[in-house]
Amino acid sequence: MNNKEEINLYIEERQDTLIWMQDEVELEILEEVVTFILNDIKQKFQTDILTLRDEENQYYEIDQIIEFKRPHTYITIPQRHDVKTLAMNQLRQNRSIYHISNEKVLVEKYKGTRKVESVDYSIAVIKKTNQKYLDTLKGIFDDLLIQPKKRNSVTQETQQTIQLQQNQPESPKFGQQPKENTSPSWISKRALNESIKKCELKQLTLEDVSKHNTSDSAWIVINSKVYDVTHYLNKHPGGKEQLMRGVGTDGTPLFMQHHPWVNAHYLLEHSQVGFLINHK
Ligand code: HEM
C-alpha cells in the first residue's frame, strides 16, 4: 500500500506543504513544484537568493530536499533580518497545501483555519511559469556578466542558468570548508558568489553593530570584520551565553581572551555582513 509523503517549507507567516503519494510522483515533478514555490517566494520577498535549512540548521539544495525528503525546511534570506523565520511550533497564518500528481497540482490556500482558495494547476503551467522566471533571470545575468565565448543553443544556456539558480548560494555547514566548484560552466559559480558577496559587504560602524544584540539578530565584530552569528549561537562550543557576551560589540578582546587559536574567519566566512569602519 502506498503512503502519503509530505514536505513543508516555512518562511515568515507562510507555510507551503507538498503532499503526494509515495512512489507515484516523479522526482522531476516534485522539483518543479518546489521551484515554483521558491520562485513565488523570491518574487514576494524581492530577492534572488534563498537559503534552505532543516531543523538542524543544515543547508540544502532544492533537489536534496526532495531526495532526502526533509519534512521541514526553513527558508531564510541572507542579510534580511526583517524577514523572520518563525519557530516550528508557531502557527502560520498563510498555509498552502499542494496535492501533487504527475498531471496536476491542486493548491488549497488557508488563512488561519479558513480555506480561502482552491486552484488547479497543470504541471505544464507550472513548468512554463518556472521557465518564464528563468528567462527573466537569464536576461539579468546576460546584462551583468561576460558572455560565453561560444553559445551553443538557447536550451543549453537555459540549462546552465538552471544550475546557477539551483545552486545558489553555496551551502557549506558551519565550520566546514566549502567545496570547490568543479563543474564546467561559462561563469564560475564561485566567482559569481564572490562578486555578489563583495557588493553586499557593507561598511559598518559600532553603532550599526550594537543594534544587532539579540539572539534573533546577533552581530559581532572580530578583527574588524562584522559577522552575523545568529545561526552560530547554538553551535558555539563555548555555549550560547558566552558568545552572547560579545554580541552587538567588538568582541575581539573577549574572543582573544578565550581562544586566540580559533580561526573565526574560517568558521564564519559565509556569515560576514561587512567591515567595521571607524566613525569619527
Ligand atoms: C566574543 C565572545 C566569545 C566568548 C566570550 C567565547 C567564549 C568561549 C568559551 C568560554 C569557550 C569554551 C572554552 C573551553 O571549553 O574551555 C569557547 C569555545 C569555543 N569558541 Fe568561543 N567565545 C566567543 C566567541 C566565539 C566566536 C565568534 C567563535 C567563532 C567563530 C568562537 C568559537 C569557539 C570555538 C571553535 C570554541 C572551541 C575551542 C576549542 O575547543 O579549543 N567563539 N568560547
py3Dmol code that shows the C-alpha trace and the ligand (Angstrom):
import py3Dmol

protein = """\
ATOM      1  CA  MET A   1       0.000   0.000   0.000  1.00  0.00           C
ATOM      2  CA  ASN A   2       1.245   3.481  -0.833  1.00  0.00           C
ATOM      3  CA  ASN A   3       1.749   6.108   1.847  1.00  0.00           C
ATOM      4  CA  LYS A   4       1.490   9.848   1.729  1.00  0.00           C
ATOM      5  CA  GLU A   5       4.674  11.869   1.693  1.00  0.00           C
ATOM      6  CA  GLU A   6       4.916  15.428   2.941  1.00  0.00           C
ATOM      7  CA  ILE A   7       7.397  18.304   2.778  1.00  0.00           C
ATOM      8  CA  ASN A   8       6.890  21.676   4.468  1.00  0.00           C
ATOM      9  CA  LEU A   9       8.593  24.922   3.514  1.00  0.00           C
ATOM     10  CA  TYR A  10       8.483  27.791   6.002  1.00  0.00           C
ATOM     11  CA  ILE A  11       9.156  31.483   5.755  1.00  0.00           C
ATOM     12  CA  GLU A  12       7.628  34.174   7.959  1.00  0.00           C
ATOM     13  CA  GLU A  13       3.850  33.664   8.227  1.00  0.00           C
ATOM     14  CA  ARG A  14       3.900  31.326   5.280  1.00  0.00           C
ATOM     15  CA  GLN A  15       3.876  27.545   5.180  1.00  0.00           C
ATOM     16  CA  ASP A  16       3.802  25.611   1.913  1.00  0.00           C
ATOM     17  CA  THR A  17       3.033  21.928   2.263  1.00  0.00           C
ATOM     18  CA  LEU A  18       3.617  19.468  -0.569  1.00  0.00           C
ATOM     19  CA  ILE A  19       1.703  16.217  -0.353  1.00  0.00           C
ATOM     20  CA  TRP A  20       1.949  13.282  -2.757  1.00  0.00           C
ATOM     21  CA  MET A  21       1.589   9.528  -2.831  1.00  0.00           C
ATOM     22  CA  GLN A  22       4.835   7.707  -2.264  1.00  0.00           C
ATOM     23  CA  ASP A  23       6.398   6.284  -5.451  1.00  0.00           C
ATOM     24  CA  GLU A  24       3.613   7.722  -7.619  1.00  0.00           C
ATOM     25  CA  VAL A  25       5.048  11.111  -8.482  1.00  0.00           C
ATOM     26  CA  GLU A  26       8.239  11.599 -10.454  1.00  0.00           C
ATOM     27  CA  LEU A  27      11.063  13.406  -8.663  1.00  0.00           C
ATOM     28  CA  GLU A  28      11.392  15.816 -11.546  1.00  0.00           C
ATOM     29  CA  ILE A  29       7.813  16.973 -10.998  1.00  0.00           C
ATOM     30  CA  LEU A  30       8.337  17.452  -7.280  1.00  0.00           C
ATOM     31  CA  GLU A  31      11.374  19.549  -8.089  1.00  0.00           C
ATOM     32  CA  GLU A  32       9.326  21.704 -10.465  1.00  0.00           C
ATOM     33  CA  VAL A  33       6.718  22.299  -7.768  1.00  0.00           C
ATOM     34  CA  VAL A  34       9.336  23.214  -5.134  1.00  0.00           C
ATOM     35  CA  THR A  35      10.987  25.546  -7.669  1.00  0.00           C
ATOM     36  CA  PHE A  36       7.581  27.071  -8.439  1.00  0.00           C
ATOM     37  CA  ILE A  37       7.005  27.787  -4.732  1.00  0.00           C
ATOM     38  CA  LEU A  38      10.510  29.169  -4.211  1.00  0.00           C
ATOM     39  CA  ASN A  39      10.196  31.429  -7.253  1.00  0.00           C
ATOM     40  CA  ASP A  40       6.959  32.763  -5.853  1.00  0.00           C
ATOM     41  CA  ILE A  41       8.673  33.420  -2.517  1.00  0.00           C
ATOM     42  CA  LYS A  42      11.584  35.118  -4.323  1.00  0.00           C
ATOM     43  CA  GLN A  43       9.181  37.426  -6.092  1.00  0.00           C
ATOM     44  CA  LYS A  44       7.139  38.228  -2.984  1.00  0.00           C
ATOM     45  CA  PHE A  45      10.244  38.992  -0.933  1.00  0.00           C
ATOM     46  CA  GLN A  46      12.081  40.585  -3.860  1.00  0.00           C
ATOM     47  CA  THR A  47      15.218  38.512  -3.637  1.00  0.00           C
ATOM     48  CA  ASP A  48      17.193  36.188  -5.902  1.00  0.00           C
ATOM     49  CA  ILE A  49      18.859  34.236  -3.163  1.00  0.00           C
ATOM     50  CA  LEU A  50      17.164  31.994  -0.662  1.00  0.00           C
ATOM     51  CA  THR A  51      18.857  29.764   1.856  1.00  0.00           C
ATOM     52  CA  LEU A  52      17.255  26.457   2.777  1.00  0.00           C
ATOM     53  CA  ARG A  53      17.919  24.678   6.047  1.00  0.00           C
ATOM     54  CA  ASP A  54      16.378  21.896   8.044  1.00  0.00           C
ATOM     55  CA  GLU A  55      15.609  21.843  11.784  1.00  0.00           C
ATOM     56  CA  GLU A  56      19.249  21.053  12.491  1.00  0.00           C
ATOM     57  CA  ASN A  57      20.364  24.148  10.624  1.00  0.00           C
ATOM     58  CA  GLN A  58      21.884  22.029   7.876  1.00  0.00           C
ATOM     59  CA  TYR A  59      21.886  23.654   4.448  1.00  0.00           C
ATOM     60  CA  TYR A  60      20.175  22.022   1.474  1.00  0.00           C
ATOM     61  CA  GLU A  61      19.746  22.488  -2.249  1.00  0.00           C
ATOM     62  CA  ILE A  62      16.335  22.102  -3.857  1.00  0.00           C
ATOM     63  CA  ASP A  63      16.999  18.627  -5.228  1.00  0.00           C
ATOM     64  CA  GLN A  64      18.350  17.461  -1.876  1.00  0.00           C
ATOM     65  CA  ILE A  65      15.171  18.460  -0.051  1.00  0.00           C
ATOM     66  CA  ILE A  66      13.300  16.109  -2.332  1.00  0.00           C
ATOM     67  CA  GLU A  67      15.898  13.384  -2.416  1.00  0.00           C
ATOM     68  CA  PHE A  68      16.268  13.290   1.359  1.00  0.00           C
ATOM     69  CA  LYS A  69      12.575  14.141   1.891  1.00  0.00           C
ATOM     70  CA  ARG A  70      13.292  16.736   4.539  1.00  0.00           C
ATOM     71  CA  PRO A  71       9.897  17.144   6.283  1.00  0.00           C
ATOM     72  CA  HIS A  72      10.633  20.688   7.496  1.00  0.00           C
ATOM     73  CA  THR A  73      12.653  23.216   5.552  1.00  0.00           C
ATOM     74  CA  TYR A  74      13.223  26.734   6.815  1.00  0.00           C
ATOM     75  CA  ILE A  75      13.803  29.415   4.242  1.00  0.00           C
ATOM     76  CA  THR A  76      15.864  32.457   5.064  1.00  0.00           C
ATOM     77  CA  ILE A  77      17.142  35.350   3.016  1.00  0.00           C
ATOM     78  CA  PRO A  78      20.787  36.214   3.678  1.00  0.00           C
ATOM     79  CA  GLN A  79      21.166  39.569   5.391  1.00  0.00           C
ATOM     80  CA  ARG A  80      17.448  40.318   5.522  1.00  0.00           C
ATOM     81  CA  HIS A  81      16.655  40.445   9.200  1.00  0.00           C
ATOM     82  CA  ASP A  82      13.258  41.936   8.567  1.00  0.00           C
ATOM     83  CA  VAL A  83      12.264  38.501   7.278  1.00  0.00           C
ATOM     84  CA  LYS A  84      11.926  36.247  10.292  1.00  0.00           C
ATOM     85  CA  THR A  85      11.614  32.506  10.237  1.00  0.00           C
ATOM     86  CA  LEU A  86       9.143  31.524  12.938  1.00  0.00           C
ATOM     87  CA  ALA A  87       9.877  28.657  15.303  1.00  0.00           C
ATOM     88  CA  MET A  88       8.479  25.290  14.321  1.00  0.00           C
ATOM     89  CA  ASN A  89       5.688  25.188  16.887  1.00  0.00           C
ATOM     90  CA  GLN A  90       4.364  28.636  15.990  1.00  0.00           C
ATOM     91  CA  LEU A  91       1.212  28.672  13.875  1.00  0.00           C
ATOM     92  CA  ARG A  92       1.445  30.260  10.452  1.00  0.00           C
ATOM     93  CA  GLN A  93      -1.358  32.469   9.145  1.00  0.00           C
ATOM     94  CA  ASN A  94      -0.884  31.627   5.484  1.00  0.00           C
ATOM     95  CA  ARG A  95      -0.794  27.997   4.618  1.00  0.00           C
ATOM     96  CA  SER A  96      -0.973  26.469   1.155  1.00  0.00           C
ATOM     97  CA  ILE A  97      -1.301  22.762   0.591  1.00  0.00           C
ATOM     98  CA  TYR A  98      -0.150  21.362  -2.748  1.00  0.00           C
ATOM     99  CA  HIS A  99      -1.668  17.975  -3.594  1.00  0.00           C
ATOM    100  CA  ILE A 100       0.627  16.706  -6.308  1.00  0.00           C
ATOM    101  CA  SER A 101       0.122  14.108  -9.016  1.00  0.00           C
ATOM    102  CA  ASN A 102       2.039  13.560 -12.252  1.00  0.00           C
ATOM    103  CA  GLU A 103      -0.509  15.604 -14.215  1.00  0.00           C
ATOM    104  CA  LYS A 104      -1.603  18.411 -11.945  1.00  0.00           C
ATOM    105  CA  VAL A 105      -1.320  20.178  -8.637  1.00  0.00           C
ATOM    106  CA  LEU A 106      -4.348  21.110  -6.553  1.00  0.00           C
ATOM    107  CA  VAL A 107      -3.473  24.059  -4.321  1.00  0.00           C
ATOM    108  CA  GLU A 108      -5.619  24.786  -1.271  1.00  0.00           C
ATOM    109  CA  LYS A 109      -4.919  28.098   0.427  1.00  0.00           C
ATOM    110  CA  TYR A 110      -5.801  28.787   4.041  1.00  0.00           C
ATOM    111  CA  LYS A 111      -5.843  31.933   6.177  1.00  0.00           C
ATOM    112  CA  GLY A 112      -5.638  30.557   9.680  1.00  0.00           C
ATOM    113  CA  THR A 113      -8.110  27.686   9.593  1.00  0.00           C
ATOM    114  CA  ARG A 114     -10.303  29.283   6.917  1.00  0.00           C
ATOM    115  CA  LYS A 115      -9.967  27.947   3.381  1.00  0.00           C
ATOM    116  CA  VAL A 116      -9.820  30.933   1.052  1.00  0.00           C
ATOM    117  CA  GLU A 117      -8.958  29.472  -2.328  1.00  0.00           C
ATOM    118  CA  SER A 118      -8.619  26.254  -4.218  1.00  0.00           C
ATOM    119  CA  VAL A 119      -6.802  26.265  -7.584  1.00  0.00           C
ATOM    120  CA  ASP A 120      -5.768  23.593 -10.056  1.00  0.00           C
ATOM    121  CA  TYR A 121      -2.507  23.988 -11.953  1.00  0.00           C
ATOM    122  CA  SER A 122      -1.477  21.599 -14.681  1.00  0.00           C
ATOM    123  CA  ILE A 123       2.167  20.514 -14.475  1.00  0.00           C
ATOM    124  CA  ALA A 124       2.658  22.114 -17.898  1.00  0.00           C
ATOM    125  CA  VAL A 125       1.631  25.514 -16.471  1.00  0.00           C
ATOM    126  CA  ILE A 126       3.962  25.078 -13.516  1.00  0.00           C
ATOM    127  CA  LYS A 127       6.854  24.255 -15.830  1.00  0.00           C
ATOM    128  CA  LYS A 128       6.033  27.201 -18.068  1.00  0.00           C
ATOM    129  CA  THR A 129       5.930  29.601 -15.111  1.00  0.00           C
ATOM    130  CA  ASN A 130       9.289  28.320 -13.895  1.00  0.00           C
ATOM    131  CA  GLN A 131      10.734  28.742 -17.369  1.00  0.00           C
ATOM    132  CA  LYS A 132       9.460  32.317 -17.532  1.00  0.00           C
ATOM    133  CA  TYR A 133      11.138  33.075 -14.247  1.00  0.00           C
ATOM    134  CA  LEU A 134      14.419  31.612 -15.533  1.00  0.00           C
ATOM    135  CA  ASP A 135      14.204  33.646 -18.715  1.00  0.00           C
ATOM    136  CA  THR A 136      13.847  36.842 -16.693  1.00  0.00           C
ATOM    137  CA  LEU A 137      16.808  35.809 -14.567  1.00  0.00           C
ATOM    138  CA  LYS A 138      18.815  34.912 -17.662  1.00  0.00           C
ATOM    139  CA  GLY A 139      18.137  38.401 -19.000  1.00  0.00           C
ATOM    140  CA  ILE A 140      19.556  39.891 -15.827  1.00  0.00           C
ATOM    141  CA  PHE A 141      22.618  37.614 -15.901  1.00  0.00           C
ATOM    142  CA  ASP A 142      23.231  38.441 -19.556  1.00  0.00           C
ATOM    143  CA  ASP A 143      23.296  42.124 -18.712  1.00  0.00           C
ATOM    144  CA  LEU A 144      25.623  41.604 -15.782  1.00  0.00           C
ATOM    145  CA  LEU A 145      28.089  39.022 -16.925  1.00  0.00           C
ATOM    146  CA  ILE A 146      30.664  38.481 -19.614  1.00  0.00           C
ATOM    147  CA  GLN A 147      29.144  36.462 -22.388  1.00  0.00           C
ATOM    148  CA  PRO A 148      30.297  32.899 -23.014  1.00  0.00           C
ATOM    149  CA  LYS A 149      32.776  32.547 -25.908  1.00  0.00           C
ATOM    150  CA  LYS A 150      30.526  30.215 -27.810  1.00  0.00           C
ATOM    151  CA  ARG A 151      26.821  29.994 -27.472  1.00  0.00           C
ATOM    152  CA  ASN A 152      25.577  26.599 -28.499  1.00  0.00           C
ATOM    153  CA  SER A 153      21.874  26.851 -28.144  1.00  0.00           C
ATOM    154  CA  VAL A 154      19.312  28.571 -26.059  1.00  0.00           C
ATOM    155  CA  THR A 155      18.335  25.350 -24.338  1.00  0.00           C
ATOM    156  CA  GLN A 156      21.860  24.693 -23.184  1.00  0.00           C
ATOM    157  CA  GLU A 157      22.244  28.193 -21.814  1.00  0.00           C
ATOM    158  CA  THR A 158      18.964  27.917 -20.029  1.00  0.00           C
ATOM    159  CA  GLN A 159      20.157  24.648 -18.576  1.00  0.00           C
ATOM    160  CA  GLN A 160      23.251  26.375 -17.221  1.00  0.00           C
ATOM    161  CA  THR A 161      21.165  29.121 -15.730  1.00  0.00           C
ATOM    162  CA  ILE A 162      19.037  26.479 -14.041  1.00  0.00           C
ATOM    163  CA  GLN A 163      22.195  25.108 -12.461  1.00  0.00           C
ATOM    164  CA  LEU A 164      23.275  28.551 -11.357  1.00  0.00           C
ATOM    165  CA  GLN A 165      19.924  29.287  -9.847  1.00  0.00           C
ATOM    166  CA  GLN A 166      19.502  25.999  -8.100  1.00  0.00           C
ATOM    167  CA  ASN A 167      22.973  26.001  -6.664  1.00  0.00           C
ATOM    168  CA  GLN A 168      22.715  29.471  -5.180  1.00  0.00           C
ATOM    169  CA  PRO A 169      24.098  30.028  -2.648  1.00  0.00           C
ATOM    170  CA  GLU A 170      26.892  27.591  -1.837  1.00  0.00           C
ATOM    171  CA  SER A 171      25.941  25.570   1.153  1.00  0.00           C
ATOM    172  CA  PRO A 172      28.741  24.722   3.481  1.00  0.00           C
ATOM    173  CA  LYS A 173      27.964  23.671   7.030  1.00  0.00           C
ATOM    174  CA  PHE A 174      29.276  25.928   9.749  1.00  0.00           C
ATOM    175  CA  GLY A 175      32.918  25.093  10.304  1.00  0.00           C
ATOM    176  CA  GLN A 176      33.277  23.269   7.024  1.00  0.00           C
ATOM    177  CA  GLN A 177      35.326  24.431   4.099  1.00  0.00           C
ATOM    178  CA  PRO A 178      33.030  24.967   1.137  1.00  0.00           C
ATOM    179  CA  LYS A 179      33.511  22.522  -1.704  1.00  0.00           C
ATOM    180  CA  GLU A 180      35.350  23.886  -4.725  1.00  0.00           C
ATOM    181  CA  ASN A 181      33.203  24.322  -7.772  1.00  0.00           C
ATOM    182  CA  THR A 182      34.440  21.845 -10.332  1.00  0.00           C
ATOM    183  CA  SER A 183      31.504  21.764 -12.708  1.00  0.00           C
ATOM    184  CA  PRO A 184      32.196  23.333 -16.075  1.00  0.00           C
ATOM    185  CA  SER A 185      30.164  26.450 -16.576  1.00  0.00           C
ATOM    186  CA  TRP A 186      30.541  29.609 -18.601  1.00  0.00           C
ATOM    187  CA  ILE A 187      30.758  31.562 -15.407  1.00  0.00           C
ATOM    188  CA  SER A 188      32.232  30.111 -12.287  1.00  0.00           C
ATOM    189  CA  LYS A 189      29.611  29.893  -9.579  1.00  0.00           C
ATOM    190  CA  ARG A 190      32.259  30.764  -7.041  1.00  0.00           C
ATOM    191  CA  ALA A 191      33.302  33.900  -8.899  1.00  0.00           C
ATOM    192  CA  LEU A 192      29.692  34.912  -9.154  1.00  0.00           C
ATOM    193  CA  ASN A 193      29.102  34.325  -5.460  1.00  0.00           C
ATOM    194  CA  GLU A 194      32.190  36.254  -4.594  1.00  0.00           C
ATOM    195  CA  SER A 195      31.263  39.230  -6.711  1.00  0.00           C
ATOM    196  CA  ILE A 196      27.753  39.225  -5.274  1.00  0.00           C
ATOM    197  CA  LYS A 197      29.233  38.977  -1.794  1.00  0.00           C
ATOM    198  CA  LYS A 198      31.714  41.792  -2.343  1.00  0.00           C
ATOM    199  CA  CYS A 199      28.900  44.057  -3.451  1.00  0.00           C
ATOM    200  CA  GLU A 200      26.863  43.095  -0.454  1.00  0.00           C
ATOM    201  CA  LEU A 201      29.517  43.522   2.246  1.00  0.00           C
ATOM    202  CA  LYS A 202      28.823  46.768   3.995  1.00  0.00           C
ATOM    203  CA  GLN A 203      30.907  49.325   5.801  1.00  0.00           C
ATOM    204  CA  LEU A 204      29.505  49.333   9.303  1.00  0.00           C
ATOM    205  CA  THR A 205      30.032  51.327  12.467  1.00  0.00           C
ATOM    206  CA  LEU A 206      29.935  50.048  16.044  1.00  0.00           C
ATOM    207  CA  GLU A 207      26.594  51.802  16.309  1.00  0.00           C
ATOM    208  CA  ASP A 208      25.204  49.648  13.467  1.00  0.00           C
ATOM    209  CA  VAL A 209      26.552  46.530  15.139  1.00  0.00           C
ATOM    210  CA  SER A 210      25.101  47.465  18.538  1.00  0.00           C
ATOM    211  CA  LYS A 211      21.585  47.305  17.071  1.00  0.00           C
ATOM    212  CA  HIS A 212      22.020  43.581  16.476  1.00  0.00           C
ATOM    213  CA  ASN A 213      22.480  42.488  20.041  1.00  0.00           C
ATOM    214  CA  THR A 214      19.756  39.874  20.486  1.00  0.00           C
ATOM    215  CA  SER A 215      19.579  36.164  19.729  1.00  0.00           C
ATOM    216  CA  ASP A 216      17.147  36.995  16.868  1.00  0.00           C
ATOM    217  CA  SER A 217      19.781  39.096  15.185  1.00  0.00           C
ATOM    218  CA  ALA A 218      23.254  38.720  16.604  1.00  0.00           C
ATOM    219  CA  TRP A 219      26.200  40.529  15.025  1.00  0.00           C
ATOM    220  CA  ILE A 220      29.729  40.565  16.352  1.00  0.00           C
ATOM    221  CA  VAL A 221      32.997  42.195  15.290  1.00  0.00           C
ATOM    222  CA  ILE A 222      36.094  40.007  15.239  1.00  0.00           C
ATOM    223  CA  ASN A 223      39.279  41.545  13.866  1.00  0.00           C
ATOM    224  CA  SER A 224      37.438  44.385  12.106  1.00  0.00           C
ATOM    225  CA  LYS A 225      35.079  42.029  10.298  1.00  0.00           C
ATOM    226  CA  VAL A 226      31.386  42.023  11.151  1.00  0.00           C
ATOM    227  CA  TYR A 227      29.690  38.630  11.308  1.00  0.00           C
ATOM    228  CA  ASP A 228      26.067  37.664  11.736  1.00  0.00           C
ATOM    229  CA  VAL A 229      26.368  34.861  14.302  1.00  0.00           C
ATOM    230  CA  THR A 230      22.611  34.370  14.834  1.00  0.00           C
ATOM    231  CA  HIS A 231      22.792  30.857  13.449  1.00  0.00           C
ATOM    232  CA  TYR A 232      26.084  30.077  15.143  1.00  0.00           C
ATOM    233  CA  LEU A 233      24.785  30.872  18.662  1.00  0.00           C
ATOM    234  CA  ASN A 234      23.549  27.343  19.271  1.00  0.00           C
ATOM    235  CA  LYS A 235      26.622  25.862  17.626  1.00  0.00           C
ATOM    236  CA  HIS A 236      29.223  27.754  19.636  1.00  0.00           C
ATOM    237  CA  PRO A 237      31.255  25.122  21.515  1.00  0.00           C
ATOM    238  CA  GLY A 238      31.576  27.507  24.474  1.00  0.00           C
ATOM    239  CA  GLY A 239      27.796  27.894  24.664  1.00  0.00           C
ATOM    240  CA  LYS A 240      25.295  30.490  23.528  1.00  0.00           C
ATOM    241  CA  GLU A 241      25.585  32.604  26.680  1.00  0.00           C
ATOM    242  CA  GLN A 242      29.316  33.023  26.322  1.00  0.00           C
ATOM    243  CA  LEU A 243      29.025  34.124  22.717  1.00  0.00           C
ATOM    244  CA  MET A 244      26.151  36.487  23.593  1.00  0.00           C
ATOM    245  CA  ARG A 245      28.573  38.405  25.843  1.00  0.00           C
ATOM    246  CA  GLY A 246      30.302  39.682  22.730  1.00  0.00           C
ATOM    247  CA  VAL A 247      27.249  40.156  20.521  1.00  0.00           C
ATOM    248  CA  GLY A 248      26.465  43.733  19.476  1.00  0.00           C
ATOM    249  CA  THR A 249      30.055  44.802  20.233  1.00  0.00           C
ATOM    250  CA  ASP A 250      33.631  44.481  19.077  1.00  0.00           C
ATOM    251  CA  GLY A 251      34.134  41.004  20.520  1.00  0.00           C
ATOM    252  CA  THR A 252      37.821  40.796  19.576  1.00  0.00           C
ATOM    253  CA  PRO A 253      39.219  41.240  23.127  1.00  0.00           C
ATOM    254  CA  LEU A 254      36.819  38.632  24.602  1.00  0.00           C
ATOM    255  CA  PHE A 255      37.484  36.332  21.696  1.00  0.00           C
ATOM    256  CA  MET A 256      41.254  36.654  22.141  1.00  0.00           C
ATOM    257  CA  GLN A 257      40.937  36.170  25.870  1.00  0.00           C
ATOM    258  CA  HIS A 258      39.203  32.798  25.443  1.00  0.00           C
ATOM    259  CA  HIS A 259      40.616  31.276  22.298  1.00  0.00           C
ATOM    260  CA  PRO A 260      43.189  33.207  20.301  1.00  0.00           C
ATOM    261  CA  TRP A 261      43.926  29.979  18.408  1.00  0.00           C
ATOM    262  CA  VAL A 262      40.439  29.730  16.892  1.00  0.00           C
ATOM    263  CA  ASN A 263      40.201  30.858  13.245  1.00  0.00           C
ATOM    264  CA  ALA A 264      36.934  32.796  13.391  1.00  0.00           C
ATOM    265  CA  HIS A 265      37.011  33.853   9.761  1.00  0.00           C
ATOM    266  CA  TYR A 266      37.345  30.268   8.563  1.00  0.00           C
ATOM    267  CA  LEU A 267      34.286  29.326  10.620  1.00  0.00           C
ATOM    268  CA  LEU A 268      32.191  32.392   9.872  1.00  0.00           C
ATOM    269  CA  GLU A 269      33.296  33.477   6.406  1.00  0.00           C
ATOM    270  CA  HIS A 270      29.861  32.887   4.952  1.00  0.00           C
ATOM    271  CA  SER A 271      28.195  34.857   7.709  1.00  0.00           C
ATOM    272  CA  GLN A 272      30.217  38.002   7.182  1.00  0.00           C
ATOM    273  CA  VAL A 273      27.978  41.015   6.665  1.00  0.00           C
ATOM    274  CA  GLY A 274      30.612  43.733   6.427  1.00  0.00           C
ATOM    275  CA  PHE A 275      33.665  45.539   7.725  1.00  0.00           C
ATOM    276  CA  LEU A 276      33.971  47.746  10.753  1.00  0.00           C
ATOM    277  CA  ILE A 277      34.847  51.322   9.938  1.00  0.00           C
ATOM    278  CA  ASN A 278      35.824  53.991  12.405  1.00  0.00           C
ATOM    279  CA  HIS A 279      33.151  56.563  12.765  1.00  0.00           C
ATOM    280  CA  LYS A 280      34.612  59.965  13.689  1.00  0.00           C
TER     281      LYS A 280
END
"""
ligand_1 = """\
43
HEM
C 33.400 37.027 21.839
C 32.710 36.281 22.593
C 33.079 34.845 22.870
C 33.265 34.299 24.095
C 33.101 35.022 25.420
C 33.620 32.922 23.888
C 33.868 32.033 24.890
C 34.195 30.715 24.735
C 34.404 29.786 25.804
C 34.293 30.098 27.292
C 34.715 28.615 25.250
C 34.936 27.315 25.974
C 36.397 27.038 26.149
C 36.557 25.749 26.890
O 35.847 24.788 26.576
O 37.396 25.700 27.736
C 34.695 28.767 23.818
C 34.993 27.790 22.910
C 34.992 27.973 21.552
N 34.576 29.087 20.881
Fe 34.108 30.852 21.718
N 33.661 32.636 22.564
C 33.329 33.794 21.890
C 33.224 33.962 20.519
C 33.475 32.970 19.617
C 33.360 33.146 18.203
C 32.939 34.417 17.472
C 33.719 31.953 17.659
C 33.785 31.587 16.210
C 33.771 31.639 15.262
C 34.036 31.035 18.696
C 34.445 29.727 18.530
C 34.751 28.859 19.541
C 35.308 27.555 19.336
C 35.650 26.912 17.995
C 35.479 27.006 20.610
C 36.109 25.668 20.925
C 37.549 25.927 21.142
C 38.388 24.723 21.439
O 37.837 23.633 21.505
O 39.548 24.877 21.597
N 33.866 31.686 19.887
N 34.373 30.075 23.527
"""
view = py3Dmol.view(width=600, height=400)
view.addModel(protein, "pdb")
view.setStyle({"model": 0}, {"cartoon": {"style": "trace"}})
view.addModel(ligand_1, "xyz")
view.setStyle({"model": 1}, {"stick": {}})
view.zoomTo()
view.show()
